[in-house]
Structure formats: structure tokens, C-alpha cells
Amino acid sequence: MFGLGKSRACVGLDIGSSCVKAVELRPAGKGYRVAAFGMEAVPPDSIVDGAIIDGAAVADAIRRLFENNAFKTREVAASLSGNAVIVKKINLPVMTPAELSESIFWEAEQYIPFDIQDVNLDYQILDAGTDGKGTMEVLLVAAKKEKIADYTGVIQQAGRTPVVVDVDAFALQNAYEVNYGLEAQQVIVLLNAGASAININILTGDQSVFTRDISIGGNAYTEAVQKELNLPFDAAEQAKTGHAVEGVNFDDVRPVLHAMTENVLLEIQKTFDFFKATASSDRIDRIVLSGGASRVDGFRQALQERFGTAVETFDPFRKIGFDAGKLRIADADSVLPSAAVAVGLALRKAGDR
């Protein structure tokens, strides 16, 4: 959304609170192939609720990621989520693109809960109002300048050049469109469950009609296991994913995970209820699941049972060439759910709107 340089290809860098993921794509035939891919752990509490607390630690992780892998491009596209980002659909009187460009700041002020001077603003016309109803529909996106500066700062510290700052939910949509195409009238939920947040983007056809970030994710599961079974954080993280931990059986872990999933489903339910109350349609045709926390035991099945709709795992390389052997990725299945946002970012070009 927020282009910072000239138009050219860039590395997609997803800066998450548990790890950083990077993807570099190259054109191949009519599509793309993955030229480089990497993941690097971020020390705990370096990023909390999307805010960078320890910039040096995050920059180190990004630097290691690029040192250890075959990335050629120095330009980077990154993304934000959480409470420093506002995405709103607004209705305005019909006006020309030039008039909208002049008046968008004044119009945005009443919808943005921050000082308008403290945000970077972008927008997209969803419906130009050509049907004679007198109003147009505009998607408004605002991100705090301070947050953008924090993210671009750690990228620069790591020796790379930030050229695009997007929003997680839209990067996800980018990856979905390239891999799955778009189906007119279908209501698709893109649900990305990360370590500290769940990004939800609801699409109808080619339009994002509702987005929300829920401040709960994989770390909440780890903390619940840590507390209930009296384990250190690292051991709880291992136990959560089904790995053997001394003195702990996975049968002890499973009920803790399922109880936390109930809490997560309540938040997702609220999101869907709010969407249905504000949308012209109250149905959801499919949920497409990504993010490391989506692999928690029973999560996908619980989602399917609660909402009575088809749930599938997002494959961000469904139509993108991905050779795990050549890229030296030992366990591709564990990587796939976490790569969707980085793939969406790698599809961006500097200077894009």
C-alpha cells in the first residue's frame, strides 16, 4: 500500500513475532518460481502485539536470514498488522479521482482515531458510484508513521532497502489471487493465525469486504501450556507442537490446546457476526487457513465444526514453482502455512499502489 521507491521486484519479508520469513520470486513462463526462501527465529518478546520492542534483535534475525540464503535482491517489501493499522470501507459523494486525491485527508479525519498528521494514508476506489446512487465506495488504509518507521528502520539496520510497506491481510489476498484465482460471488475467508495475532480478510469476488486483526495467536497456546503444565516457555513451545518433552505426555497437552482454541473460536465468531451484520450476504463459502498457529492440534477441525463450512490449508506455492530440495528445505509441510504473507509481499513491486 505504501510504496517507498521505484517500480522493481523485491523480496517479501514477513516480520513476525516468533520468526522472520523471506521469499524471493523470479518470473518463470507465465508465472513465478521461488528463487530463495528462508526463516529465522526472533528472540521472545522482541516484538509484542506487532510493536518492535528490541530493534537490534529483530535486525540481527533479518541479517542472519539474508546471510544464510541465496537472496539476490536488496529491496524489501514488508507488512504491518494490529492496532496501528486502520482499514475502513467508507462511502463518499461521487467525485473524480483528482477531487478524491485532494479531499481524502479531510474525509479520512473523521474515520481515523489518530491524529491525521501521524499516519500514512492510502486508499482504493472499490465502487466509483457510476450506477447513479450518488455515492462511491472507497477502501481507506492508514498506518501510524511511527510504526512504519520502526519496521523500515530494522530492515535498514539489517543492510536492506525497504521499498514497500503493505498490510498483512492484503499481502495474504495477493498470494491467494495468484494461486487460486478469484470466484465471483464467492465469500472466502482468509484466516492467517500467527504467533501473536490472527489476521482475517473476507473476500467477495475480487474485493476485500471486511478485515480484522485478533490479538491472540500461537503464543497464547504456548503460554497456556506453560502455565497449566508448569514448563519453561521453550519446553511448552515444543510440547505444543507434539514434540517429546521430559515428564509430559501429549495427552496432557491436548486438553489445554483445545480449551485455548475455544477462546480463539469465540473471537472468530464475533468477527463473523460483525461481518454478517454489516454485509449484504450472511454466508461464508470457504475458510482458507494459513500461519504457523493454524497447525495446532484440532484447530482446523474445530473451525470446520463450529462454522459448518469447508476449511482448507492455504498453499502459497500452488501455482508458484517451489523446489524444496533445491532450496534446502527439509520439512516443506511445516514451512508452507507460514509462507503465505511473505509470498504475497514478494509479488509486490516498489512503487505499486
Secondary structure, DSSP 4 states (H G I P E B T S, - for coil): -EE-S-S-B-EEEEE-SSEEEEEEEEEETTEEEEEEEEEEE--TTSEETTEES-HHHHHHHHHHHHHSS-----EEEEEE-STTEEEEEEEEE---HHHHHHHHHHHHHTT-SS-GGGEEEEEEEEE--TTTTSEEEEEEEEEEHHHHHHHHHHHHHTT-EEEEEEEHHHHHHHHHHHHH---TT-EEEEEEE-SS-EEEEEEETTEEEEEEEES--HHHHHHHHHHHHT--HHHHHHHHTT--BTTB-HHHHHHHHHHHHHHHHHHHHHHHHHHHHHSS-----EEEEESGGGGSTTHHHHHHHHHTSEEEE--TTSSEE--TTTTT-S-HHHHGGG-HHHHHHHT-BTT--
